[in-house]
Amino acid sequence: MNFNKEQVDILSKYFADISKIIVASAVIGFFIPTETGFVTFSVFAMGLVSAIACLVFSLQLNKSALA
């Protein structure tokens, strides 16, 4: 499946937004516990890895769209 430049740009922004959401929910949630519960270290670690993976994928897509 081939995407045009505009579609790749939109997909890149989508993965960048997913990365932000993961960081906000899992990574920052680890440092700010609430009354309803807390984020365990395993959730923190997986959130961090997932956020980095989404960000790297987003940057790779953006780089290929610019080429």
Residue pairs with C-beta under 8 A, 6 or more apart in sequence:
3 11
5 65
8 61
8 62
8 64
8 65
9 62
9 65
11 61
12 58
12 59
12 61
12 62
12 65
13 58
14 58
15 54
15 55
15 57
15 58
15 61
16 54
16 55
16 58
18 54
19 51
19 52
19 54
19 55
19 58
22 47
22 50
22 51
22 54
23 47
23 48
23 51
25 47
26 39
26 43
26 44
26 46
26 47
26 48
26 50
26 51
27 44
27 47
27 48
27 51
29 38
29 39
30 38
30 39
30 41
30 43
30 44
30 47
33 39
39 47
